[in-house]
Amino acid sequence: MSRYPTGTVTAAGEIVPWLAAAGPLSYTPENPPARDYYFQYGWILPEVLKPDGDRRHHYFGVGVKDYADEVFAFWNDARAGQQTRVHMKIGSIGRSEVTAPIAVYLHRERAYRARWCYMLVQHGSYQHVPREDQPKMEDGIVYLYRGIQNAKIFRYLSFDEESFQVPETAAWEAYLRTQVAVLSDSAVSFNSIHDRTSRTETGGINDRSWMTDKIAARAGLNFDADGFSRRLWRNHHQCFALERWVAERKFGPNFVIAKTPLTNIRITTFFAREAEAKVIDPGKVSLVETVGCQWRHGPELPDGADAATSGPEDVAEG
């Protein structure tokens, strides 16, 4: 277990985007640590790593220090007082809504054309995404990209909370309790956002654990049963990318572009690749553009093919 407090909830009930609300891990780019010790997750957050006896340092969670060059450069700029903060969003907890904490800074990459990027920070995870892929970031809006290969229809869950029946209300409240649980501690948060990742690059962390299923079950979310709970949980674990190339070239040629408030996303960290993000509230996601396909936005996302298509191979789900 961590030798330092990793709770992210303040006394006022707000959620900070840093590793902790108080104590040595509550450092920020405006008040950075003087040395790199607090970047070494093997010492400060050992529970986010696989307990396999690996003695490497795992700076920021990555197994090879050089792979974290951009994040080190970001913090070196912070120590020099050269960071420009775009947003610092505190998370909130409510009965009908939970918002995620996240901080965003401008960052000029040291590699790849020295382009300007946004560096996103959330509970020990970092993403640096090209500025051109996020044209509304400074307004607090994130663009989400999702490639669907050759599918012609992308279906995404949406609903009106005011029209919920009692079972749906109970499921939504259980789902929000799950979000509160994973956002209230940085180590749990880091593990939760990577619990479905399966990459060579993430082999050193607790990926593929599906640990959020246990948290959701304890919160009362019956995601094994047919119905709204299952659709909501399945929808939540589908990822978007924050960079256009991932949808357009890696998972294209057909793709969708959507947008959502900055406080509605959870980010995987940089070495997981593909600039992945998950959405908390699907009702806050809206369409920007479709390329080669159609967007179906509705409350019902049944298993199998959409009635308007010839088969399930023509449909991609959120």
N, C-alpha and C positions, 0 to 999 in steps of 0.2 A: 504494500500500500504506500501511497505518497506520504512523505514525511512532512508535508505542508498542507494547510487547509486548501481544499479545491472547491468549496461551495461558492456558487456564483450569485446567490440571492442576497441582496442587501437587507438591512434592518427594516427598510421601508417597503420591502416586498418587490423590489425591482431586480431584473436580471442583467448583469454586466456581461460584456462580450469577452472579457479577459479570462485568465485562468482561475482567478479567484476574486471575490468581492473584498477580501481583506487578507493581510499577511504578505509574505514575500512574493507570492505569485500574482499579486494584484498589480504588477507593473504594467505600464502603458507606453505607447510610443512618445507621449509627452513627458513621461517620467520613466525612462528605460533603465534596466539594470546595468550596472557598471561593467559586469563581466558576463561571459557566455554560459556560466554555470546553470543559470535558470532556463536555458534553452535545451538542456540535455534531458530529454524525457525519460531516459533510462534511470535517472536519479530522482527527478522531481515528479514524474507521472509513470512509475513502472507498471501500473495496472493497465496501461494502454498497449503494452507490448506483450507478445507471446512469451510465456514463461518457459523458454526452451534453452536457457543457459547461454544465450547470445550475449557476449560481453562488449559488443560494440557500443559506441556512445549514443547513437540514435538522436542526434540533434534535431529538434522539431519533429521527432518520430521517424525520420528517414534513416536508413541503415548506413548510408555513405555520406559523410559530411559535405563533400563537394556538391552533391545533388541539391543541397539547400543554399547554394550561393546567393540566389536572389533574396531569400528571406534574411540571410545574414547582411546582405547589402542594405536591405530595408531598415534593419535595426541599427546598422552603422550610421546611416543617414539620420535616424532618429536621435542617436547620441550626439550627432553634430548639429542638431536643431534644424535639419533640412527637410523635414516631412511636412506635407500639406494635407491636413485632414479635410476630407470631403463630407463625411458623415460619421457620427458616433451615436448609434441608436441603442437605447436601453430597452430591454425586453419587458413585457408586462404580462401579468397573470390575471385573467378574469374568468367568470363562469362560462361565458359564451365566446371568449376569444383569448388566444395566447399569441403574443408576438415575440419574435426572436431578437436577441441582441446581436448587433454586428457593427463593426467599425470599418470604414473605407478611407484609404489614403491614396494620393497620387504617388506613383513610383516609376522612375525611369529605369528600365531593365538594363542590366550590365551586358546581357547577351542579346542576340537576335535583333540587330538593327538599332539597339538602344531605344526602342520604342517606349512611348508613355503608356503606362498601364494603371489600372486600379488594383491596389493591394487590399484584399478583403481579409478581415481578422475575426475569428469566431471560436472562442473556447479552445485555443490551441491549434486550430486548423487555419490554413492560409491558402488563398487563391490570388494569383496575379493574372488579370485578364486584360486583353487589349482595350484601350479606350474606345476604339472605333466600334467594337462589338457591343458596347454598353452606352448608347447615345443619350439615355435618360438617367444615368446613374446619379448625376449631380442634382436631379430632382427627386431622388429617393426611389426611383423605379428601376427594376432589373429586367433585362431582356432574357428570355429563356428559349433555348433552341433544342429541338427534338427531331432527330432523323428517324424516318420510318421505312427506310429502304424503298421497296417498290409498292408498298401499301397505298391505296387510294383514299382511305379515310382514317383520320386520327380521332379517336373517341376519348373524351375527357370528362370526368365526373364534375358536375356542378349541381348546386341546390340552393334553395332559399331557406335559411334557418327558421324564418318565421312560419313556414308551412310545415315544419316537422310534426309528425305524430309522436306519441310518447316513446315508442321503441327507438325511433331515430334520435330523439332528444337525448335519451339515455346513452346511446352509442356515441353521439357527438361529445357529450360531457366526459365520458370515459376516455375518448380519444384525446381530449384536451388535457385530462389529468396525466395521460401518458406523456404528452409534450412537456408539461411542467416537470415531470419526473426526470426526463432526459436533459432538460435545460438547466436544472438546478445544481448540477455538479459538472465541472469541466471534464473530469476523467470519464464519467458516464456519458456526457455529451459527445466526446471524441469517439468513444467506442460505439455509441448508438448510430452515429452517422456513417460509420464504416462497417456496420454489421452485415450488410449485403454485398460489400465489395469483394471482388475476386480477381486480383491482379498479381502479377509477379512482383510489382513494386510495393504491394501492401503486405507481402509475406511476413514482415517483421512485427506487424501490429495485430491486434485482435480483430481481424477481418473474418468474414464468413461465420460469425458467431450467432447471428439471428437473435441476439440478446434482447432486442426490443420486443419480441413476441412475449417474453416472460414479463416484462414491465407492463405491456399492454394488458395482458391477462390479469395481472394483479390489480390494474386500474379498473377492471370490469368490462373490457372490450372483448366481446365474443366474436372474434374474427374468423373462427372456424365455421360458423354457421352461414348459410346463404342469407343474402339480404344486404342491407345498407352497411353494417359493420364490416363485412368482408370486402365490399367494394371500396369503402373508404380506406381501409388498411392497405389493400392492394394498390390503390391509386397513390397513396402516400409514398410507397416504396419504389415508384417509378421515377427515374431521374431525368432531369433536363441538363443541358450543358450551358455554361455561361459564355462559351466561345462558339462562334458561328461555324468554323471549319469542322468541328466535331459532328454536327448535324448534317452539314452540307456534303462533306467529303468522306467522313468515316462511316456514317450511318445513313447517308443519302442514297439515291439522289433526291427523293421526296422528303421534305421536312416542313416543320411548322415553327413559327416564331410567336411567342406569347410574351406577356409582361405581367409583373406582379410587384407589390411594394417590397422594398428592400428587407423589411422586417418579417417577411413571409417565407424566407428561405433558410435552409440549413445547408452548409457547404462541406463537401469532403475536402481534405487537405491536398496540397499541391502535388505530392508525389503519387497520389492515386490516379493522376492523369485525367484527361477528358473534362476537366473543369466542371465536375458534377455538382448539382444542387437538387435538394428535395424541397417540396412545397409543403407548408403546414396546412393552410386553408385553401382548398381548391376553388372555393367560391370567389377568391380574390385574384384569380388568374383570368386574363382576357386575351383574346386573339389579336395579334398584330398583322400577321401575313401567313399565307400558305404557299408552298412551292410544290407543284405537281400533285396536290392532294386536297382533300376537304377536311374541315374541322367539324366534328359533331360534339356539341356541348350540351349535356343533359343530365338529369338525375339518375337515369337507368343505364347501366353498362352491363348488360347480360353477358354471360360466357358465350363464346362462339361468334358466329358471323352476324354482322349487321344485316337487317332485312333488305337493305338497298344494294347489297353487294352479292357477288356470286359465291363467295366462300370466305372462310376465316383468314385465308392468306392475303386477302385484300384489305384487312382491317388491322390497325395498330391501336392499342389502348394506352391511355395514360396511367 
